[in-house]
């Protein structure tokens, strides 16, 4: 639990605000696109998760943790040295690409350390630890930056150092619990081995109908998520005139507090009804989020929207991580299913963040793209409940993953 909390001291939320208030162009139009690029980088580079899974197959867990530190944590710390937007962007892109390495490993660790019957509650406890750490850091950093604009030059290296400590504790636990390592075939350099992870992704989605429908519903939800994610820093600064402290407290901190309160109940709900219905519930709640963003006129309105976002996200995180873990069916396939799931995040990040900014630019308003996001959340909810209805009508076919959502599977 302590190592998970340390590993999730994430500072990537700060980068768009640094662009808006410090490193961005003086031209508002150019600054909007600069903000879009750094905001889109985090989900977009999740597309590399499928390749990170391939590396995980070839390395021990401890070796892989070293790769994670070098690829994701070191660039995060170096962000504190940036002097220009270009330097900030390049380091941010490297850190975002490296961050995709965490998802396949987290699925493997979750399946190793916790029993099948308690995934939701175990994952909830881990996220409570991460959220408490996040709330403290967001509150403190928001106030710190308002008083000292250069405080990010200390905070970002410190956040990286804390993550290294978390990875070290995790490596110790892996050794202490004698985690079994399943090495893949030796490293090679043929073109086939480069594209093989992508071919396996297509094969899994083609043969596992349940998982494919689950991913389609998550793709619809993700489209709405990305539209809101792209517009939020622009809405907060250009639309509502916020600075570091107001933005941190009304968005990041309020959402994390709401998640902290509801994460454990959502874990219990997941263990009772399964990931499909839990995800459908989450998407239904999130319909309100873009509507509240569109209606916000100040810090109070944005805080209300963020509370709804946090409640919905507490349920989403259960389905996001635990859905692939449950649907994989076997421990050996969990890292692959989680990596596929994360890779598809990258695909929707590329397309729909750009769509959100384009709709905002074309209409000159936040309202229309946010209404579109609400419709997409509602459609994703309907897709999940349609999947659950069909799963309840017939047992899963061989190779199609387990039937999820019934108490017998919990």
C-alpha positions as CSV (number, residue, x, y, z in Angstrom):
1,X,0.0,0.0,0.0
2,X,2.8,2.4,0.9
3,X,4.7,1.7,-2.3
4,X,1.5,2.2,-4.4
5,X,0.9,5.6,-2.7
6,X,4.5,6.7,-3.4
7,X,4.4,5.5,-7.0
8,X,1.3,7.5,-7.8
9,X,2.6,10.9,-6.7
10,X,1.8,12.1,-10.2
11,X,2.6,15.7,-11.3
12,X,1.4,15.4,-15.0
13,X,-1.7,17.4,-14.2
14,X,0.5,20.5,-13.6
15,X,2.1,20.6,-17.1
16,X,-1.0,22.1,-19.0
17,X,-1.2,24.9,-16.4
18,X,2.5,25.6,-16.8
19,X,1.8,26.0,-20.5
20,X,-1.2,28.2,-19.9
21,X,0.4,30.5,-17.3
22,X,4.2,30.3,-18.0
23,X,5.6,28.6,-21.0
24,X,2.9,29.1,-23.6
25,X,2.8,31.6,-26.5
26,X,1.5,35.1,-25.9
27,X,-1.0,34.4,-28.8
28,X,-4.1,32.9,-27.2
29,X,-4.9,30.7,-30.3
30,X,-1.4,29.2,-30.4
31,X,-1.4,28.7,-26.7
32,X,-4.7,26.7,-27.0
33,X,-3.0,24.3,-29.4
34,X,0.1,24.1,-27.2
35,X,-2.1,23.2,-24.3
36,X,-3.8,20.5,-26.5
37,X,-0.5,18.9,-27.4
38,X,0.7,18.5,-23.8
39,X,-2.8,17.4,-22.6
40,X,-3.2,14.8,-25.4
41,X,0.3,13.4,-24.9
42,X,-0.6,11.4,-21.7
43,X,-3.4,9.4,-23.1
44,X,-2.0,9.3,-26.6
45,X,1.3,7.6,-25.6
46,X,-0.6,4.9,-23.8
47,X,-0.7,3.4,-27.3
48,X,2.8,2.0,-26.5
49,X,1.4,-0.1,-23.6
50,X,1.1,-3.1,-25.9
51,X,4.9,-2.8,-26.7
52,X,5.6,-2.4,-23.0
53,X,3.8,-5.6,-22.4
54,X,6.1,-7.3,-24.8
55,X,9.1,-6.0,-22.9
56,X,7.5,-7.2,-19.6
57,X,7.4,-10.8,-21.1
58,X,11.2,-10.6,-21.7
59,X,12.4,-9.1,-18.4
60,X,12.1,-10.0,-14.8
61,X,9.8,-7.7,-12.8
62,X,12.8,-6.0,-11.1
63,X,14.4,-5.3,-14.4
64,X,11.2,-4.0,-15.8
65,X,10.8,-1.6,-12.8
66,X,14.3,-0.2,-13.6
67,X,13.1,0.4,-17.2
68,X,10.0,2.1,-15.8
69,X,12.1,4.5,-13.7
70,X,14.3,5.4,-16.6
71,X,11.5,5.9,-19.1
72,X,8.8,7.6,-17.0
73,X,10.2,8.8,-13.7
74,X,13.5,10.4,-14.7
75,X,11.9,12.6,-17.4
76,X,9.3,13.7,-14.9
77,X,12.0,14.9,-12.6
78,X,13.8,16.7,-15.4
79,X,10.7,18.7,-16.2
80,X,11.8,20.9,-13.4
81,X,14.8,22.0,-15.5
82,X,12.7,23.2,-18.5
83,X,13.3,26.8,-19.7
84,X,11.2,26.9,-22.8
85,X,8.0,25.4,-24.1
86,X,9.9,23.1,-26.5
87,X,12.0,21.7,-23.7
88,X,8.9,21.2,-21.5
89,X,7.1,19.4,-24.4
90,X,9.9,17.0,-25.3
91,X,10.4,15.9,-21.7
92,X,6.7,15.6,-21.2
93,X,6.4,13.4,-24.3
94,X,9.2,11.1,-23.1
95,X,7.5,10.9,-19.6
96,X,4.1,10.2,-21.1
97,X,5.5,7.4,-23.4
98,X,7.2,5.9,-20.4
99,X,4.1,6.1,-18.2
100,X,2.4,3.5,-20.4
101,X,4.8,1.0,-19.0
102,X,3.0,0.9,-15.6
103,X,-0.4,-0.5,-16.8
104,X,0.7,-4.0,-17.9
105,X,2.8,-4.3,-14.7
106,X,0.0,-3.2,-12.5
107,X,-2.3,-5.9,-13.8
108,X,0.4,-8.5,-13.2
109,X,1.0,-7.3,-9.6
110,X,-2.7,-7.1,-8.8
111,X,-3.3,-10.7,-9.8
112,X,-0.2,-11.8,-7.9
113,X,-0.8,-10.0,-4.6
114,X,-4.6,-10.3,-4.2
115,X,-7.2,-13.0,-4.4
116,X,-9.8,-13.1,-7.2
117,X,-12.7,-12.6,-4.8
118,X,-11.5,-9.3,-3.5
119,X,-10.1,-7.4,-6.5
120,X,-12.5,-4.4,-6.0
121,X,-11.8,-3.9,-2.3
122,X,-8.1,-4.5,-2.7
123,X,-7.9,-2.0,-5.6
124,X,-10.0,0.4,-3.6
125,X,-7.6,0.3,-0.6
126,X,-4.7,0.9,-3.0
127,X,-6.4,3.9,-4.5
128,X,-7.4,5.4,-1.2
129,X,-3.6,5.5,-0.4
130,X,-2.9,7.1,-3.7
131,X,-5.7,9.6,-3.4
132,X,-4.7,10.7,0.1
133,X,-1.2,11.3,-1.2
134,X,-2.6,13.1,-4.3
135,X,-4.9,15.4,-2.3
136,X,-2.1,16.5,0.0
137,X,0.3,17.2,-2.9
138,X,-2.3,19.0,-5.1
139,X,-3.4,21.3,-2.2
140,X,0.2,22.1,-1.1
141,X,1.5,22.5,-4.7
142,X,-1.4,24.8,-5.7
143,X,-0.7,27.2,-2.8
144,X,3.1,26.9,-3.2
145,X,3.0,27.8,-6.9
146,X,0.8,30.8,-6.2
147,X,3.3,32.1,-3.7
148,X,6.4,31.0,-5.7
149,X,6.0,30.5,-9.4
150,X,9.3,28.6,-9.6
151,X,8.2,26.0,-7.0
152,X,7.6,23.5,-9.8
153,X,11.4,23.3,-10.2
154,X,11.6,21.7,-6.7
155,X,8.3,19.8,-6.7
156,X,8.8,17.8,-9.9
157,X,12.3,16.4,-9.0
158,X,10.9,15.6,-5.5
159,X,7.9,13.8,-7.0
160,X,10.3,11.7,-9.1
161,X,12.4,10.8,-6.1
162,X,9.3,9.7,-4.2
163,X,8.3,7.5,-7.1
164,X,11.8,5.9,-7.2
165,X,11.3,5.1,-3.5
166,X,8.0,3.4,-4.2
167,X,9.5,1.3,-7.0
168,X,12.3,0.2,-4.7
169,X,9.8,-1.0,-2.1
170,X,7.8,-2.8,-4.8
171,X,11.0,-4.5,-6.0
172,X,11.7,-5.7,-2.5
173,X,8.1,-7.1,-2.2
174,X,8.5,-8.9,-5.5
175,X,11.6,-10.7,-4.2
176,X,10.1,-11.3,-0.7
177,X,7.0,-13.0,-2.1
178,X,8.9,-14.9,-4.7
179,X,6.8,-13.7,-7.7
180,X,7.0,-16.3,-10.5
181,X,8.6,-14.9,-13.6
182,X,7.4,-16.1,-17.0
183,X,10.1,-15.2,-19.5
184,X,9.1,-14.8,-23.1
185,X,11.2,-15.8,-26.0
186,X,14.6,-14.1,-26.3
187,X,14.9,-10.6,-27.7
188,X,15.1,-10.4,-31.4
189,X,15.3,-7.7,-34.1
190,X,13.1,-9.1,-36.9
191,X,10.3,-7.0,-38.3
192,X,7.9,-9.8,-37.3
193,X,8.8,-9.3,-33.6
194,X,8.2,-5.6,-33.9
195,X,4.7,-5.9,-35.2
196,X,3.8,-9.1,-33.3
197,X,2.2,-7.3,-30.3
198,X,-0.1,-5.4,-32.7
199,X,-1.1,-8.7,-34.4
200,X,-1.8,-10.3,-31.0
201,X,-3.9,-7.3,-30.1
202,X,-6.1,-7.7,-33.2
203,X,-6.3,-11.5,-32.6
204,X,-7.6,-11.1,-29.1
205,X,-10.2,-8.5,-30.0
206,X,-11.3,-10.7,-32.9
207,X,-11.7,-13.9,-31.0
208,X,-12.9,-12.6,-27.6
209,X,-16.3,-11.1,-28.4
210,X,-17.1,-10.1,-24.8
211,X,-13.8,-8.3,-24.4
212,X,-14.3,-6.6,-27.7
213,X,-17.7,-5.2,-26.8
214,X,-16.3,-4.1,-23.4
215,X,-13.6,-2.2,-25.3
216,X,-16.1,-0.6,-27.7
217,X,-18.1,0.7,-24.8
218,X,-14.9,2.0,-23.1
219,X,-13.9,3.6,-26.4
220,X,-17.2,5.5,-26.4
221,X,-16.7,6.6,-22.8
222,X,-13.1,7.5,-23.7
223,X,-14.2,9.8,-26.5
224,X,-16.3,11.8,-24.1
225,X,-13.4,11.8,-21.5
226,X,-10.9,13.1,-24.0
227,X,-13.2,15.9,-25.2
228,X,-13.6,17.1,-21.6
229,X,-9.9,16.5,-20.7
230,X,-8.8,18.7,-23.7
231,X,-11.1,21.5,-22.9
232,X,-10.8,21.7,-19.1
233,X,-7.5,23.7,-18.8
234,X,-8.7,26.1,-21.5
235,X,-12.1,26.5,-19.8
236,X,-10.5,27.1,-16.4
237,X,-8.1,29.7,-17.6
238,X,-9.5,31.5,-20.7
239,X,-13.2,30.9,-19.8
240,X,-13.1,31.3,-16.0
241,X,-9.8,33.2,-15.4
242,X,-8.3,30.8,-12.9
243,X,-4.7,30.6,-11.8
244,X,-2.7,27.7,-10.2
245,X,-4.3,27.6,-6.7
246,X,-7.9,28.0,-7.9
247,X,-7.5,25.4,-10.7
248,X,-5.7,22.9,-8.4
249,X,-8.3,23.2,-5.7
250,X,-11.5,23.3,-7.8
251,X,-10.5,20.5,-10.2
252,X,-7.8,18.1,-9.0
253,X,-8.4,18.4,-5.3
254,X,-12.2,18.3,-5.3
255,X,-12.2,15.3,-7.7
256,X,-9.7,13.5,-5.5
257,X,-11.7,14.1,-2.3
258,X,-14.8,12.8,-4.0
259,X,-12.9,9.8,-5.2
260,X,-11.5,9.2,-1.8
261,X,-14.9,9.1,-0.2
262,X,-16.5,6.8,-2.8
263,X,-13.6,4.5,-3.9
264,X,-14.2,1.9,-1.2
265,X,-18.0,1.8,-1.7
266,X,-17.3,1.4,-5.4
267,X,-14.9,-1.4,-4.7
268,X,-17.6,-3.2,-2.7
269,X,-20.1,-2.6,-5.5
270,X,-17.7,-4.0,-8.1
271,X,-17.2,-7.2,-6.1
272,X,-21.0,-7.5,-5.9
273,X,-22.0,-6.7,-9.5
274,X,-18.8,-7.1,-11.6
275,X,-16.9,-4.7,-13.9
276,X,-19.5,-4.5,-16.7
277,X,-22.4,-3.1,-14.6
278,X,-20.0,-1.0,-12.4
279,X,-18.7,0.6,-15.6
280,X,-22.2,1.2,-16.9
281,X,-23.1,2.9,-13.5
282,X,-20.0,5.1,-13.8
283,X,-20.7,6.2,-17.3
284,X,-24.3,7.1,-16.3
285,X,-23.0,9.3,-13.5
286,X,-20.5,11.0,-15.8
287,X,-23.3,12.3,-18.1
288,X,-23.7,15.1,-15.6
289,X,-20.0,16.1,-15.7
290,X,-19.8,17.9,-19.1
291,X,-23.2,19.5,-18.5
292,X,-22.0,21.0,-15.2
293,X,-18.7,22.1,-16.9
294,X,-20.8,23.9,-19.6
295,X,-22.9,25.6,-16.9
296,X,-19.9,26.6,-14.6
297,X,-19.4,30.4,-14.2
298,X,-16.8,30.3,-11.5
299,X,-14.9,28.2,-8.9
300,X,-18.0,26.9,-7.2
301,X,-19.5,25.6,-10.5
302,X,-16.2,24.0,-11.5
303,X,-15.9,22.4,-8.0
304,X,-19.4,20.9,-8.4
305,X,-18.5,19.4,-11.7
306,X,-15.3,18.0,-10.3
307,X,-17.1,16.3,-7.5
308,X,-19.4,14.5,-10.0
309,X,-16.3,13.7,-12.0
310,X,-14.6,12.2,-8.9
311,X,-17.6,10.0,-8.0
312,X,-17.9,8.7,-11.6
313,X,-14.2,8.2,-11.8
314,X,-14.1,6.1,-8.6
315,X,-16.4,3.7,-10.4
316,X,-14.6,4.0,-13.7
317,X,-11.2,3.0,-12.2
318,X,-12.7,-0.3,-11.0
319,X,-13.9,-1.2,-14.5
320,X,-10.9,0.3,-16.2
321,X,-8.4,-1.9,-14.4
322,X,-10.4,-4.8,-13.1
323,X,-12.5,-5.4,-16.2
324,X,-9.5,-6.6,-18.3
325,X,-8.2,-8.5,-15.2
326,X,-11.5,-10.4,-14.9
327,X,-12.1,-10.9,-18.6
328,X,-8.6,-12.2,-19.2
329,X,-9.7,-15.4,-17.5
330,X,-6.2,-16.6,-16.6
331,X,-3.3,-15.1,-14.8
332,X,-1.0,-15.4,-17.8
333,X,-3.2,-13.3,-20.0
334,X,-3.8,-10.5,-17.5
335,X,-0.8,-8.3,-18.5
336,X,-1.8,-8.7,-22.2
337,X,-5.4,-7.7,-21.6
338,X,-4.5,-4.7,-19.5
339,X,-1.9,-3.6,-22.1
340,X,-4.5,-3.9,-24.9
341,X,-6.9,-1.9,-22.8
342,X,-4.4,0.8,-22.2
343,X,-3.2,0.9,-25.8
344,X,-6.8,1.7,-26.9
345,X,-6.7,4.7,-24.6
346,X,-3.9,6.0,-26.8
347,X,-6.0,5.6,-29.9
348,X,-8.9,7.5,-28.6
349,X,-6.6,10.2,-27.1
350,X,-5.1,10.9,-30.5
351,X,-8.5,11.3,-32.2
352,X,-11.0,12.8,-29.7
353,X,-8.8,15.4,-27.9
354,X,-8.2,16.9,-31.3
355,X,-11.9,16.7,-32.1
356,X,-12.8,18.5,-28.8
357,X,-10.4,21.4,-29.6
358,X,-11.6,21.6,-33.2
359,X,-15.3,21.8,-32.1
360,X,-14.4,24.5,-29.6
361,X,-12.5,26.5,-32.3
362,X,-15.2,26.1,-34.9
363,X,-18.1,27.0,-32.7
364,X,-16.3,29.5,-30.5
365,X,-18.0,27.9,-27.5
366,X,-17.4,25.3,-24.9
367,X,-21.1,24.3,-24.8
368,X,-21.5,22.3,-28.0
369,X,-18.5,20.0,-27.6
370,X,-19.4,19.4,-23.9
371,X,-23.0,18.5,-24.9
372,X,-21.6,16.1,-27.4
373,X,-19.5,14.6,-24.6
374,X,-22.6,14.1,-22.4
375,X,-24.3,12.2,-25.3
376,X,-21.3,9.9,-25.6
377,X,-21.2,9.2,-21.9
378,X,-24.9,8.2,-22.1
379,X,-24.3,6.0,-25.1
380,X,-21.4,4.2,-23.4
381,X,-23.7,3.5,-20.4
382,X,-26.3,2.0,-22.7
383,X,-23.6,-0.2,-24.4
384,X,-22.4,-1.6,-21.1
385,X,-25.9,-2.5,-19.9
386,X,-26.6,-4.1,-23.3
387,X,-23.5,-6.2,-22.9
388,X,-24.5,-7.2,-19.3
389,X,-28.0,-8.1,-20.5
390,X,-26.6,-10.4,-23.2
391,X,-24.1,-11.9,-20.8
392,X,-27.0,-12.8,-18.5
393,X,-28.9,-14.6,-21.2
394,X,-26.2,-17.1,-22.1
395,X,-23.0,-18.6,-20.7
396,X,-19.7,-17.5,-22.1
397,X,-18.4,-19.5,-25.0
398,X,-14.9,-21.0,-24.8
399,X,-12.3,-18.3,-25.5
400,X,-14.8,-15.5,-24.9
401,X,-13.8,-14.7,-21.3
402,X,-15.9,-15.4,-18.2
403,X,-19.4,-14.3,-17.7
404,X,-19.0,-11.3,-15.4
405,X,-21.4,-9.5,-13.1
406,X,-23.0,-12.5,-11.3
407,X,-22.3,-13.2,-7.7
408,X,-21.0,-16.6,-8.6
409,X,-18.0,-15.0,-10.3
410,X,-17.1,-12.7,-7.5
